[in-house]
Amino acid sequence: MTVDEVMELAPVIPVLVVDRVEDAVPIARALVAGGLRALEVTLRTPAALDVMREMAQVEGAVVGAGTVVNLGQLDAALEAGARFIVSPGLTGGLAREVLAAQVPYLPGVATAGDIMRGMDLGLSRFKFFPAATSGGISALKALAAPFYEARFCPTGGISETNAAEWLAQPFVTCVGGSWVVPKGAVDPAAIEAMARAACALRGP
């Protein structure tokens, strides 16, 4: 898949912090049933790589790795079956390795310099992070103007109450958010319902 195809799977990419491997399949099935197919499993827990492997077995799921910050994590994520890579920031070394692996990549950017460095590497699709504390929609509007060919997935401070406003911006293809899978006991029916609501955020 291309990065555009990943970003266009649904208006929301769930940002998943999963502690227990046994929760992986129920979460993935509920999200896919609700229409959210691109699943970002963050490398923030010891179980993350095994969670990715389990989720990748769920029909319709396109599982990626988030919070990838170095080459060791990149290699481990690809070995676990990651189909796209998301980073909180952008470094030349990591970006070049992801591009060499020919896997869709969303590096985090927050400034014009970040975007320019990414474009020097041939990138034009970015994660705007942390979105809320980096100036919000007004800041991204200002950045998107000179970089009109870029498209963004804002993440960080995005919720069900403000996601639609972000998605209404022409330079925003999708958003990342953790609200679809709240912390605590896994409730597949509730997750599926929240996924359906998230899919409806962009409108018909």
C-alpha positions in Angstrom: 0.0 0.0 0.0 1.0 3.6 -0.5 0.9 6.1 2.4 -2.0 7.8 0.7 -3.9 4.5 0.6 -3.3 4.0 4.3 -4.4 7.5 5.2 -7.5 7.2 3.1 -8.7 3.9 4.7 -10.8 5.9 7.3 -10.9 9.4 8.7 -9.5 8.2 12.0 -6.4 6.0 12.7 -6.8 4.6 16.2 -3.6 5.1 18.2 -3.4 2.0 20.3 -1.6 1.4 23.6 -2.3 -2.3 24.3 -0.8 -4.0 27.4 -2.2 -7.5 27.0 -1.7 -9.7 24.0 -5.1 -11.4 24.6 -6.8 -8.1 24.0 -5.3 -7.7 20.5 -7.7 -9.7 18.4 -11.0 -8.5 20.1 -9.8 -4.9 19.7 -8.8 -5.3 16.1 -12.0 -7.2 15.1 -14.2 -4.5 16.8 -12.3 -1.7 15.0 -12.5 -3.3 11.6 -16.2 -4.1 12.1 -16.8 -0.5 12.9 -15.0 0.6 9.7 -11.5 1.5 11.0 -9.0 -0.6 9.2 -5.7 1.2 9.7 -4.5 0.4 13.2 -1.5 2.1 14.8 0.0 -0.1 17.5 2.3 2.1 19.5 5.6 0.6 20.7 4.9 1.8 24.3 4.3 -1.5 26.0 6.3 -4.7 26.2 3.5 -6.5 24.5 3.3 -4.2 21.4 5.1 -6.4 18.9 3.1 -9.5 19.8 0.0 -7.4 19.7 0.8 -6.4 16.2 1.4 -10.0 15.1 -2.0 -11.0 16.5 -3.9 -8.0 15.0 -2.3 -8.7 11.6 -4.2 -12.0 11.5 -7.5 -10.2 11.6 -9.2 -10.0 8.2 -9.3 -6.4 6.9 -6.9 -5.0 9.4 -3.9 -2.9 8.1 -1.6 -2.9 11.1 1.2 -0.4 11.5 3.7 0.5 14.2 3.7 3.8 16.0 6.2 5.5 18.3 9.0 4.2 16.1 12.1 6.3 17.1 15.1 4.2 16.1 16.4 1.6 13.6 16.1 -1.2 16.1 12.4 -0.5 16.6 11.9 -0.2 12.8 13.5 -3.6 12.2 11.4 -5.2 15.0 8.2 -3.6 13.7 8.8 -4.8 10.2 9.6 -8.3 11.4 6.3 -8.2 13.4 4.4 -7.5 10.1 4.0 -3.7 10.3 2.5 -2.4 7.0 3.1 1.3 7.8 5.4 3.2 10.2 4.6 6.2 12.3 7.1 8.3 14.3 6.7 11.2 16.7 9.4 13.1 15.0 11.6 13.2 11.8 15.2 12.2 11.6 17.1 11.7 8.3 18.6 8.4 9.3 15.4 6.7 10.3 13.4 8.2 7.4 16.0 6.9 4.9 15.7 3.4 6.3 11.9 3.4 6.2 12.0 4.6 2.7 14.5 2.0 1.7 12.2 -0.6 3.2 9.4 0.7 0.9 6.8 0.9 3.6 4.4 3.8 4.0 5.7 6.4 6.5 4.2 9.1 8.6 6.9 11.0 10.4 6.0 13.6 13.0 6.4 17.3 12.2 5.6 20.4 14.1 7.6 23.2 12.3 8.3 24.4 8.8 11.9 23.2 9.2 10.6 19.7 10.0 8.5 19.7 6.8 11.3 21.0 4.7 13.7 18.3 6.0 11.0 15.7 5.1 10.5 17.1 1.7 14.2 17.0 1.1 13.9 13.3 1.6 11.0 13.0 -0.8 8.2 12.9 1.8 5.0 14.9 1.5 2.7 13.1 4.0 3.2 13.9 7.7 1.9 13.4 11.2 1.3 16.8 12.8 2.3 16.1 16.4 1.6 17.0 19.1 -1.3 18.8 17.3 -3.1 20.5 20.1 0.0 21.9 21.9 1.8 22.8 18.6 -0.7 25.5 17.9 -3.8 23.6 16.8 -5.6 24.1 13.6 -4.4 27.7 13.2 -0.8 26.6 13.3 -1.3 23.8 10.8 -3.2 26.2 8.5 -0.2 28.5 8.5 2.2 25.6 7.8 0.1 24.1 5.1 -0.1 27.3 3.1 3.5 27.3 1.8 3.6 23.5 1.7 0.4 23.2 -0.3 1.4 19.8 -1.7 1.7 18.3 1.8 -1.1 16.4 3.6 -1.3 15.7 7.3 -2.6 13.3 10.0 -2.9 15.5 13.1 -2.4 13.5 16.3 -2.2 14.5 19.9 -5.1 16.2 21.6 -7.6 15.0 19.0 -10.9 13.8 20.4 -14.4 12.9 19.3 -15.4 16.5 20.1 -12.9 18.3 17.8 -11.9 15.7 15.2 -14.6 16.8 12.7 -13.1 20.4 12.7 -9.7 19.0 11.9 -11.0 16.7 9.2 -12.8 19.7 7.6 -9.4 21.2 6.7 -8.5 20.5 3.0 -4.9 19.6 4.0 -6.0 17.0 6.6 -6.5 13.5 5.2 -7.1 11.8 8.5 -6.5 12.2 12.2 -5.0 9.9 14.8 -6.7 9.4 18.1 -6.8 7.2 21.2 -10.4 7.8 22.2 -11.8 5.0 20.1 -10.3 2.4 22.4 -10.4 3.8 26.0 -8.2 2.5 28.8 -9.6 -0.2 31.0 -11.4 -3.5 30.3 -12.0 -4.2 26.6 -15.6 -3.8 25.5 -15.8 -4.9 21.8 -19.4 -3.7 21.4 -18.5 -0.2 22.7 -15.3 -0.1 20.6 -17.2 -1.0 17.4 -19.8 1.7 18.2 -17.1 4.3 18.7 -15.4 3.2 15.5 -18.6 3.6 13.6 -19.0 7.1 15.0 -15.4 7.9 14.1 -16.0 6.8 10.5 -19.0 9.1 10.3 -17.0 12.2 11.3 -16.1 13.1 7.8 -19.7 13.0 6.6 -21.1 11.4 3.5 
